[in-house]
Amino acid sequence: MKLKNKVILYVKSEKIPVIQYSESVSGHPCTGAYQATDTISGYKPEDQEIIEFLEKAGITYEFVDLSNCPLTAQLKAKIAGINETPTLVLNGAKIKGLEDIRQALQRIEA
């Protein structure tokens, strides 16, 4: 679907640590420990669902990950009223939350 006006989607990514347990040294049970060996980046389930929804619908949009953008961009978004994710800016209106975004896009399609 091609929308006439600019569409902007705001989301936040998460870094999830991969935890591994290292065995303790024989005779020293206090030496065993859990430690982060790697991190995986992903999106909150609601953010991921709306990304997939927009892709499936073929909607062209600007993508803004508030976790990976400069502090000035984060502050600008906060001042503009982007205080939760996912938030879709469509025709100047801020639509917040997965269900509200879906409903708004379905009304446009109809």
Secondary structure, DSSP 8 states (H G I E B T S, - for coil): ---SS-EEEEE-EEEEEEEEEE--BTTBGGG-EEEEEEEEEEE-HHHHHHHHHHHHHT---EEEETTSS-HHHHHHHHHTT--SSSEEEETTEEEESHHHHHHHHHHHH-
